Amino acid sequence: MKVYKTDEVRNIALVGNAGSGKTTLAEAMLLEGGVINRKGDVGTKNTVSDYNPIEQDYGNSVFSTLMHTEYNGKKINIMDTPGMDDLCGGVVSSLSVTALGVLTVNATNGIEAGTEAAARHAKKANTPLIVVFNQLDHDNSNYDSTLEQCKTAFGNKTTIVQYPVDAGPNFSAIIDVLKMKMYTYKDESGKPEISDIPEAELEKAEELHNELVEKAAENEEALMELYFDKGTLTEDEMRKGIKLGMLDLTLYPVFCTTAKKSIGVGRLMEFITNIAPAPKEKKMTKIISGKEVKMDASEAPSVFVFKTAVEPHVGEITYFKVMSGVVKEGLDLINSKTGNKERLSQVFVPDGKSREKVDELHAGDLGCTVKLKETRFNQTLAAKELGTEFAPIVFPTPRHTVAAKAVADADDEKVGEVLSKIKYEDPTYVIEYSKELKQQLIHAQGEYHLNVLKWYFDNVHKVDVEYQRPRIPYRETITKPAQADYRHKKQSGVPVSLAKYT
């Protein structure tokens, strides 16, 4: 694989409500970039990202999955994330290591609870967003209603870059008001016919183009002066203004796709490679100890581990972001938390369960390695002279608690072993043994989150476990004043002052 420099890398996270088409969009992007030659389908369980057996059983993403594609001379690292809010850990970790969130919206359902939750996580991570209205070919899709809901949810941040000519079963054309061109898709190859905007759409397109120019100009004084002088901006000037607005989290560009038919996907990728922030354009993760570093290949190497996974026949897989320098096979780094040395014996670029070995990764890139001794998620590996440690990802507080008990007493120890490991794979589980209650407690995000864990007990570890309500600790509480009569008796025989010594 080609070695990509920092400014040639784009890191994106696909986020949004379950059923909005994130996994299908990822497939279309991989096909468009030539990483795969045939697009998988969630229904037939052959997509690159939803490869885990539980995801194929459930029919939706359960974990975040790292993939990559190549477009326009750039490498796009894609994090496909779960849509269920109970599985928000993958969303939070992915947004923390990417410079752009692609917020997919089902144009049939509009803005949903998961859409708003993903937007909140992106804001907390200071990650820019673009909004993609997907599934516009559905019988019940409604672009106008979805747009109004988007404006209600995000206000004037919502900025139209594209709109569909005819949303619904006949959807095949998009008007792009940045390019001021119409993209028509006559088949599912993803290759559009680019033409001038037809007369019937020209007035609407020009109005939206002017709105986009104004939104772009608002983000820099120099651009505003150019806009006042010329009355418009060039495409390159608009790109600059749009990027500045995205970085300030004040502008959410809106795009249109039907990922299943590859409509609009290539143009979306073109926008990402041309305008989306490069890794070093997003503010560097806070450093809590050691030397400051820049996201530059010339710096000493450091990496931040954002995910740990375990796969059969492979063992522990450590996913990381190169924060500085160049990471190469055989590199020795120091775990900033333990002070121990770790060797990156191999460096991979993953695509779901497939991993391609590479010679090196530059600052800003994402990759993985295997067989580290003790380094897990939220830890930093850095060159010895740096001693750098990056601030850990802060995950949401659990909202639901149950007690776990093996049905067979002989399996109690095994249950404890499984739970002690699961917190490394999914840090949104908090595991605790209560001595007071004499129960093994699991703090999770909700019932769905607990069902995922139960699936692993049943299908992977083969342990029959039941969930119980946590016991209530008994503590006697005084609820009102008490009255008592007391009569003093004179003590005889032993002086009061010596009574306790006799």
N, C-alpha and C positions, 0 to 999 in steps of 0.2 A: 504493500500500500504506500501511496505517496505520503511524505511527511509534510504536514501542514503547519505553517507558522501561525503565531497568535492572531494576527489580523485576518487570517484566512479561515478562522473557526467561528461558527455560530452555534451557541448552545440554547436550545429551546425546550420548553416543557409543554406538552399537550395537556390542558386542564379543562374541566367542565363537568357538567352533570352526567351521571350514568346514562348511556343511550344516546349521547350527542354525537358519537361517531369518531372519537379520538383514535381508537385502534385502527379503524378503517382508513382514516386520514394518514396515519403513520404508514400503512401499507402502500397507499397511493404515492406517498413521498419517496419511499424506498424504490418503488417501481420507476418513478419519474427519474430518479438519480441512477438507475441501472444497478442498484445493489441486489435486487431480485428481478427475475424475468417473468414472474407470474404473481399476480396479486392474490393474497390469501383472503379468507372470509371468516368472520367470527362464527357464523352459523355452521360452517364445515370444520371449524376448530383447527385451522392450519395457518393462522397468522404468526408473524415473527414475534410479536410481543406477548400475546396471551398463550404462552407455551406451557405454563405450569398446569399440572393435572387439575388442581382445584379451580383454576380459571376456566378450563375447558368444561368442568362439571357445572360451574355456576353460570357460565356464559357471559362473564364480564371480567374486567381487569381487577385483580386483587393486590398486585404489587406494582411498583414502578419498574419500568423496563427501559434499559439503555440501548439505543440503536444509533446508526449513523447513515447518512446518505451524502451524495456529492452533487453539487449543482453550481453552475456558473463559476467554476474554479474554486469553490468554497466547500468546506466540510461542514455539514449540519449535524450536530449531535442532537438526537431526539430522545426525550424522556416521556414515555407514554405512562400516564398516571391513572389511578383508580378514580371513578366518579362518585362512589359512595362516600358520604362524609365520615362514616365510621372508619374508613380506610385512609384517612387524611394524612397519615404519616408519610406515605409516598409522595403526596402532593407537596407537603412542607419541605421535605428534603430535596426534592427535584427543583423547586423554585429557588432554593438557597444556592444552588450551584449553576443555575442557568441565567442568561441575561435577557430572556424574553419568555413570556407566557403566551401560548396560543389558546385563547379561551373559545372553545367550540360550543356552539349553541344549536340545538335542534330547532330548525325553523318551523316545525310543527308545534312544539311545546312552548317555545319562547324561553324567557328567562326563568330558570327554575332555582330551587333552593341550593342545589349543588353548584350552579353558575355563580350565585352570589357568594357562596362559601369560598370557592376557588379565587374569586376576585379579592376577597378579604385576605386570604393567605398570600396572594401576590403583593398586595399593598404592604403587608407586614414585612415581607421579604425584600421590599423596595425593587420589585421586578416589573418592568414595563409589560404591557399587555397589548395584543391585537385581538380583535373579536372576529371569529369566523362563523357566519351563518351557514350551517351545513344542512344537507338533506332537503335542498330547495326543490327537488324533483318530486317530492311526496305529494299525494293528492291533497292533503290538508295543510301543506306548508303555507305560511303567510308572512311574507317579508315585511310588509308595512306594520303589522301588529308586533312582530318580533323587534323591529326597529324602535317602535314606540316604547315597548317594555325596556329595551336597552337604554333608551334615553331617560326613562323614569329611574332605572337602577343606577346609572352612572352619570347622569346629567349631561352637561355640554362637553364632557370628555369624548362622548360618542361622535366619531368623525367618519363620514361616508367616503370610502375610496372606491367602492364598487356597489352596483345594484343590479338585480336581475331584470332581464327584459320581460320574461314571462315565467314567474315562479309557479310551479305545479308540474303535472306529468309531462308537459311539453318543454320544460326548462332546458335550454341549450345555449343561451347567450348571456353574456355579462357586459355591462357598460363600465369601463374603468375611467374614472374622472381624474385620476392622476396622469395617466397616459393619454387620455381623451381618445380612446379607441374602443371598438367593440370586439369582444372575443367570442367567436361562435364555434361550438363543439359539435361536429357531425357524427362522431362515433365515440367509443370509450377508450381511444388511444391516448387521450390527454393532450393531443396536439391541436391547438385552435387555429381557426382561420381569423387573422387579424385584419380588420377593415375600419373605414371611417364610420363615425356614428351616424345612423340614419336620421333623416330630417325629422321624423316623428319624435325622436328622443333627444334631439340636439338642444332644445331650450332647457329641458330639465338637467341635462348633463352639464351645460355651461353654468347654470345656477349653482349646482353642487361643486363644480370645479372652482368657482369663485369663492365659495365657502371654505373649500379645502386650502386655497391660496391664503385666505385670511387667517385660518387656523395655523398654518405653517409660519406665516410672517410674525404672528404674535409671540413667538418663542425666542426671538433675538432682535435687539434694537437695530442692528445693521440690516437685517432682512425687512424689518418694518419700513426703514428708510427707502430701501429699494422698491418696496411695494408702493409707497406713496409717490415715488418718482416715476415709476413705469406703469403703475396700475395693475401689475401682475408679477409673477416670478417664473423663472425658468424651471424646468423639471429638476435639475440638480439643486437649485436653491430651495425648491419645495421639499426635496428629500432631506436636505439639511435641517429645515425647520420642523419637519415631521419627526425626525430622529430626536431633536432637542425636546420636543413636546412629549415624546414617549419616555425619554430618560427622566423628565420631570414628573412623570405619571399624571400628566394633564391632558393627554391625547391618546384615545383608543381607536386606531384605524379599523374600519369595518370592511371585511371581505366576504365574498360569496363562493360557496363550493357545493358540489355533490361528490364527495370523496369516492363513493362506490363506483361512479362512472368517470372518475378522474377529471371532472369538470372544475376548472379554476385552480387546480392544485399547482401546476407549473408556474402560473403567475404569482401565486402566494409564495412559492419558494424563491422566485425572482425578487420579490419585495424583501423577503427575509435576508437574502444575500446582499442586496443593495443598501438597505436602510436599517435593518435590525441591528441593535448594538453588538459590537464585538465584545469578547470577554473583558478586556481591559477598560471598556467604556462604562462598565457598571462599577460602582464603588467597591473597593476591596473589602473582603470580610475582615471584621475587627480582629486585631492581634492582641491577645491577652498576656503574652509574655514573650521574651526573646526579641530578636532584631526585626525591624520593619523590612518588608520585602515588597517589590513591585511585580506586577504580572508581566514579566519580561523574560525572554529566553536567555538573556545575558546574566541574569541573577543566579545565585546559588539555588539548587533545587529544593522545593518543598511541595508536599501534596496534602490535601485534606480528604479524609475518608468520609463519604456521605452515605454509604450503604454497605451492609454485610449480608451475604446470602449463603445458603448451604444447598448444594446440589448433589444428588446421588452420583457416586463414582468419581466425583471431583473434589468434594469437601467444601471448605470455606472459600468463597470468592469475595474479594475486597474491591469495591468500586471507589474510585478517587477522582478528584479534580487536581490537575497540576496547577498549583498556585504561583509558582515561580520556577525559572530555570528550565532545564530539559531533563526529562526522565528517560533513562535508558535501561535496557536489560542488564542485570547484574549490579545495579546501583545499590550501594549501602546507605541507608538513612537511619536517623535516630528517632524513636518514638518519644515525642516531647513530654508525654505523660509519665511513661515508665523509665525513660532514660536508656532503654535497651535498643540494640541495633537490630534492624530488619533489612533483609536483602530482597530486592525486587528481582527474583530469579527470571521471571518472564513478564512481559508487558503485552496486553491485548487490547484490541478495539472490539467490543462485543456488539452483536446484533441478536438480541434475545439470548437463546441458549447457545448460539454459535459464537465463537471467539476467533478473531484473526490476529495472529502474532505480528507485532510491529517492532521495529528497531528502537524507535524513540517517539515521545510525545512532548510537544512544546507547551509552554505556559498557556493556560486557558483551556486546554483540551481535557476531555474526559476519557477514562479508560479503566481497566481492571487488572488485577493480578491474583495469583493463587498461592496457597501454602505459606502465608505469613504466620509467624509464631503466636503473636498475641495482640496484634493491632486490629481494632474493630471500629465500628462507626463512631463518628464524632471525635476521632483522634487525628493528630497531625504527625506526619513523618517529614523530617527536615534534615538538611545537611548539618553536620556536627557543629560547624562554626556559627550557625544561625540560632539554634535553640528556640526557633519560632513555634508558637502554639496559637492556632486560630480559635476564635470563639466557637463553642459548640452550637449546633442547631437546637433551637428551643421548640419542643413539640407540645401540642395541646394537652391540657390536663385531662385525665380520664374522667368519664361522666357516669360510669356504671361499674358496680362491684358485685362479684359473686365469689362464693367459696367453691373450690374444686376438690373433689374426693374420688379416689379410685374405687370402683365398685368392688374389686377384690383387694383386701388389705395387703396382699403380697405385692401389689403394684404401686403402693404409696410412694416408695422411694423413686420409682421410675417417673411418676408424675412430677415429682420435685425436680428431677434431672431435666425433663423436657421443658418445664417452665423456666428453669435457670438459663436455658439456652435461647428460648424464644425472644427474650428481651433484646438480644443482640440483633436478631433479624427484623424485629418490629419494635422499635423503642417506644411506641405509643401504648404498649402493654406495660403496666407496672405490676411487678410480682412481689408479694409480701407474705411472710408466714407470721401470723399473729399468735404470740405465746399466750396472750390473755384469752383469746377465743379458741386456741388450739385448732386453727383452721388455716389452710392455704388459700390466700386471697388473690384474686385476679382483678385488677382495675383496668377496664377497657373503655373504648369509645362508645360502645353500644352493643345491642343484641347481635347485630350482623357481625361485628368484630369478634364476639364470643363464638359465634357459629363457625367462623373461619378457624379459630383455634380448636374447636371440637372436631372439625373435619380432619385436622392434622393428627389429633389423638386417635381417631377412628381408622384413618386410611394410611397413615405413614408410620406412626409409632405403635399401632395395634394395642392400644390401652383403652379399656372401657372406663370412661370418666363421667361422673354426673356433676351438674352444677347445683349448688344449694344456696339458700339465702344465708348471708353471714349472720352468725349469732349476735345477739345484743348483749353487751357486757353488763352484768348486774352490779349496780352501785347504789347503796342506800342513800337516799336524798332527804334532807330535812326540809319540809315544805311549809311549816308554820311554827310559831313560838310554842314552847312547852312550859307548863307550870308544875311546880312540885313544892310540897310542904317539908320544912326541915326544922328539927328540934335539936339544939345543941346539948350534948351530954358531957358533963365534966368528967375528964379522964382521971383515973386514980392509979396510984402505984408506981407509974413510970413517968418521969418528966417528958413533956412533949418534945423538947429539943433533942432528946436521946432516943425517942421511940424507934426511929428507923434503923438504929444501929444494934438494937437488942435482938 
